[in-house]
Amino acid sequence: MVTALVYGRFGAALAVTGRNLAAARHASYWLVLVAGFAEPLLYLFSIGVGVGALIGDVPVAGGERLVSYAEFVAPATLAASGMTGALAETIMNFFGKLKYLKLYDATLATPVTPTQLAAGELLWAMARGAFYAAAFLGVMVALDLTTLLRALAAWPAALLVGFAFGGLGLGLATFLRSWQDFDYVNVGQFALFLFSGTFAPPDGYPLAARILIELTPLYHGVELVRGICLGLASWSLLWHAAYLAAMAAGGLWIAGRRLGKLLLS
């Protein structure tokens, strides 16, 4: 009885994920996937390696340790790519299916609930994020920017970043009215990319700006992934992980509620 109940809840979400997998067999989708992986690599080599040659070492762990700028930027770029990939899948693609393809009207005519539908879309976004994270961590290990063991530990952390922004993206997509609203999303996403401790320690900003940065979700993702990749073990990593997990759960809950209101009312 319990097994059947659990399978019914998770099986429906996996069915939504399976539908997306079947639809992704076209070559054009895989070209988009490869292009999405190339973007963080360009940032790593152009800024982390290129600009890093001019900057030199960067202090971390409260100034107790120095690391190369490439080592500092690489984990942040990984976290940022998790954000970008998750938002692209859960906002743009999800919005198109919801508003224009009307795919979910038919889906919710089956026993799939709005929350299961949102969970299935989130799992599909994480499949994309898992590919990005694994490939990028492989590059980091090859360039000696982290160790293999740290990369293995950082992989689930990178997935958690994707889950957090995937949940956020699903929730936001239900409030968008048209494609023009993506301009606001892009501005917010780019601001997070630049000002979340990605390329410079937050300590260098004025106090008010530093507080604002430390409240942003990508900052927590950057700090979590960077801490693991650099071996900076501290209790603060648990706080960063809890923040991201709560963000993922909250976004998923909002998306489920909004889908039910939009499609079942």
C-alpha positions as CSV (number, residue, x, y, z in Angstrom):
1,M,0.0,0.0,0.0
2,V,2.7,2.4,1.0
3,T,4.9,1.4,-1.9
4,A,2.0,2.0,-4.3
5,L,1.4,5.4,-2.9
6,V,5.0,6.5,-3.1
7,Y,5.3,5.1,-6.7
8,G,2.1,6.9,-7.6
9,R,3.4,10.2,-6.4
10,F,7.0,9.9,-7.8
11,G,6.0,7.9,-10.8
12,A,3.8,10.7,-12.2
13,A,6.6,13.2,-11.8
14,L,9.0,10.7,-13.6
15,A,6.5,10.3,-16.4
16,V,6.7,14.1,-17.0
17,T,10.5,13.9,-17.0
18,G,10.3,10.9,-19.4
19,R,8.1,12.8,-21.8
20,N,10.7,15.6,-22.0
21,L,13.5,13.0,-22.5
22,A,11.6,11.6,-25.5
23,A,11.0,15.0,-26.9
24,A,14.7,15.9,-26.6
25,R,15.8,13.2,-29.1
26,H,16.0,15.9,-31.8
27,A,19.5,17.1,-32.6
28,S,18.7,20.7,-32.2
29,Y,18.1,20.3,-28.5
30,W,21.5,18.7,-28.0
31,L,23.2,21.6,-29.9
32,V,21.6,24.0,-27.4
33,L,22.8,21.8,-24.5
34,V,26.4,21.9,-25.8
35,A,26.2,25.6,-26.4
36,G,25.1,26.1,-22.8
37,F,28.2,24.2,-21.5
38,A,30.5,26.4,-23.7
39,E,29.4,29.6,-22.0
40,P,30.9,29.0,-18.6
41,L,34.1,27.7,-20.2
42,L,34.5,31.0,-22.0
43,Y,34.1,32.9,-18.8
44,L,36.6,30.6,-17.0
45,F,39.3,30.9,-19.7
46,S,38.8,34.6,-20.5
47,I,38.3,36.0,-16.9
48,G,39.6,33.2,-14.6
49,V,42.7,32.5,-16.6
50,G,43.2,35.6,-18.8
51,V,42.4,38.3,-16.3
52,G,43.7,36.2,-13.5
53,A,47.2,36.5,-14.9
54,L,47.0,40.2,-14.2
55,I,45.4,39.9,-10.7
56,G,47.4,37.2,-9.1
57,D,46.4,35.4,-5.9
58,V,43.1,36.1,-4.0
59,P,42.7,35.8,-0.2
60,V,40.0,33.3,1.0
61,A,38.9,32.0,4.4
62,G,39.2,35.4,6.0
63,G,42.6,36.1,4.4
64,E,44.1,33.0,6.0
65,R,44.8,31.4,2.6
66,L,45.7,32.6,-0.9
67,V,44.5,30.9,-4.1
68,S,45.0,31.7,-7.8
69,Y,42.3,33.8,-9.4
70,A,41.3,30.9,-11.7
71,E,40.8,28.7,-8.6
72,F,38.6,31.5,-7.1
73,V,36.5,32.0,-10.2
74,A,36.0,28.4,-11.4
75,P,33.7,27.2,-8.7
76,A,31.7,30.4,-8.9
77,T,31.3,30.0,-12.7
78,L,30.1,26.4,-12.0
79,A,27.5,27.7,-9.6
80,A,26.4,30.5,-12.1
81,S,26.1,27.9,-14.9
82,G,23.8,25.9,-12.7
83,M,21.7,29.0,-12.2
84,T,21.7,29.8,-15.9
85,G,20.9,26.3,-17.1
86,A,18.1,25.8,-14.6
87,L,16.4,29.1,-15.3
88,A,16.6,28.6,-19.1
89,E,14.9,25.2,-18.7
90,T,12.3,26.1,-16.1
91,I,11.4,29.6,-17.2
92,M,11.7,29.8,-21.0
93,N,10.9,26.3,-21.9
94,F,8.3,25.9,-19.2
95,F,6.6,29.2,-20.1
96,G,6.4,28.2,-23.8
97,K,4.8,24.8,-22.9
98,L,2.4,26.6,-20.5
99,K,1.3,29.6,-22.4
100,Y,1.7,28.7,-26.1
101,L,1.9,24.9,-26.6
102,K,-0.9,24.4,-24.0
103,L,0.9,21.1,-23.2
104,Y,-0.1,21.1,-19.5
105,D,-3.8,21.4,-20.1
106,A,-3.7,17.8,-21.5
107,T,-1.3,16.6,-18.9
108,L,-3.5,17.7,-16.0
109,A,-6.4,15.9,-17.6
110,T,-4.6,12.7,-16.5
111,P,-4.0,11.7,-12.8
112,V,-0.9,13.9,-12.7
113,T,-1.3,16.7,-10.1
114,P,0.1,20.3,-10.6
115,T,2.8,19.6,-8.0
116,Q,3.8,16.4,-9.7
117,L,3.9,18.2,-13.0
118,A,6.2,20.9,-11.5
119,A,8.4,18.3,-9.9
120,G,8.8,16.4,-13.2
121,E,9.8,19.5,-15.0
122,L,12.3,20.3,-12.2
123,L,13.8,16.8,-12.4
124,W,14.2,17.3,-16.2
125,A,16.0,20.6,-15.6
126,M,18.3,18.9,-13.1
127,A,19.2,16.3,-15.7
128,R,20.5,19.2,-17.8
129,G,22.3,20.7,-14.8
130,A,23.9,17.3,-13.9
131,F,25.5,17.2,-17.4
132,Y,26.8,20.7,-17.1
133,A,28.2,20.2,-13.6
134,A,29.9,16.9,-14.3
135,A,31.6,18.2,-17.5
136,F,32.7,21.5,-15.9
137,L,34.1,19.7,-12.8
138,G,36.0,17.4,-15.2
139,V,37.6,20.5,-16.8
140,M,38.5,21.9,-13.4
141,V,40.2,18.7,-12.3
142,A,42.1,18.6,-15.7
143,L,43.3,22.2,-15.1
144,D,44.3,21.4,-11.5
145,L,41.8,23.9,-10.2
146,T,40.5,21.3,-7.7
147,T,41.1,17.7,-6.7
148,L,39.1,14.7,-7.9
149,L,37.7,14.0,-4.4
150,R,36.6,17.6,-4.0
151,A,35.0,17.6,-7.4
152,L,33.0,14.5,-6.5
153,A,31.8,16.3,-3.4
154,A,31.0,19.5,-5.3
155,W,28.8,17.7,-7.9
156,P,25.8,17.3,-5.6
157,A,26.3,20.9,-4.3
158,A,26.2,22.1,-7.9
159,L,23.0,20.1,-8.4
160,L,21.5,21.7,-5.3
161,V,22.2,25.2,-6.8
162,G,20.3,24.0,-9.9
163,F,17.4,22.7,-7.8
164,A,17.1,26.0,-6.0
165,F,17.0,28.1,-9.2
166,G,14.9,25.5,-11.0
167,G,12.3,25.8,-8.2
168,L,12.5,29.6,-8.4
169,G,12.2,29.5,-12.2
170,L,9.1,27.3,-12.1
171,G,7.4,29.7,-9.7
172,L,8.4,32.8,-11.7
173,A,7.3,31.3,-15.0
174,T,3.7,31.1,-13.7
175,F,3.6,34.9,-13.2
176,L,5.1,35.9,-16.6
177,R,2.6,37.4,-19.0
178,S,4.5,37.5,-22.4
179,W,7.9,37.0,-23.9
180,Q,8.7,40.6,-23.1
181,D,8.8,39.8,-19.4
182,F,12.0,37.8,-20.0
183,D,13.8,41.2,-20.3
184,Y,13.3,41.6,-16.5
185,V,14.4,38.1,-15.8
186,N,17.5,38.5,-17.9
187,V,18.5,41.7,-16.1
188,G,18.0,40.1,-12.7
189,Q,19.9,37.0,-13.7
190,F,22.9,39.0,-15.1
191,A,23.0,41.2,-12.0
192,L,23.2,38.0,-9.8
193,F,25.9,36.7,-12.1
194,L,28.0,39.8,-11.6
195,F,27.4,40.7,-8.0
196,S,27.2,37.4,-6.0
197,G,30.9,37.1,-5.1
198,T,31.5,35.5,-8.5
199,F,34.5,37.5,-9.6
200,A,35.4,39.5,-6.5
201,P,35.0,38.8,-2.7
202,P,32.0,40.6,-1.2
203,D,34.4,42.0,1.4
204,G,35.6,44.6,-1.1
205,Y,32.1,46.2,-1.4
206,P,30.6,48.9,0.9
207,L,28.7,47.4,3.9
208,A,25.2,48.0,2.5
209,A,26.2,46.4,-0.8
210,R,27.8,43.5,1.0
211,I,24.7,42.8,3.0
212,L,22.6,42.9,-0.2
213,I,24.9,40.5,-1.9
214,E,24.9,38.0,1.0
215,L,21.1,37.9,0.8
216,T,21.0,36.9,-2.9
217,P,20.6,33.2,-3.7
218,L,23.5,32.9,-6.1
219,Y,25.9,34.1,-3.4
220,H,24.9,31.1,-1.3
221,G,25.4,28.8,-4.3
222,V,28.8,30.3,-5.0
223,E,30.0,30.1,-1.4
224,L,28.8,26.5,-1.1
225,V,30.5,25.2,-4.3
226,R,33.6,27.3,-3.8
227,G,34.0,26.1,-0.2
228,I,33.9,22.5,-1.3
229,C,36.2,22.9,-4.3
230,L,38.8,24.8,-2.3
231,G,38.5,22.5,0.8
232,L,37.2,25.4,3.0
233,A,35.2,23.2,5.4
234,S,33.1,25.2,7.9
235,W,29.6,25.1,9.4
236,S,28.5,28.0,7.2
237,L,28.4,25.5,4.3
238,L,25.3,23.9,6.0
239,W,23.6,27.3,6.2
240,H,24.2,27.9,2.5
241,A,22.8,24.4,1.6
242,A,19.8,24.9,3.8
243,Y,19.1,28.3,2.1
244,L,19.2,26.7,-1.3
245,A,17.0,23.7,-0.3
246,A,14.4,26.0,1.2
247,M,14.4,28.0,-2.0
248,A,13.9,24.9,-4.1
249,A,11.0,23.7,-2.0
250,G,9.4,27.1,-1.9
251,G,9.6,27.6,-5.6
252,L,8.2,24.1,-6.3
253,W,5.3,24.8,-3.9
254,I,4.4,28.1,-5.5
255,A,4.6,26.6,-9.0
256,G,2.2,23.7,-8.0
257,R,-0.3,26.2,-6.4
258,R,-0.1,28.6,-9.4
259,L,-0.5,25.8,-12.0
260,G,-3.6,24.5,-10.2
261,K,-5.0,28.0,-10.2
262,L,-4.2,28.7,-13.8
263,L,-5.2,25.4,-15.4
264,L,-7.8,23.8,-13.1
265,S,-9.9,26.8,-12.0
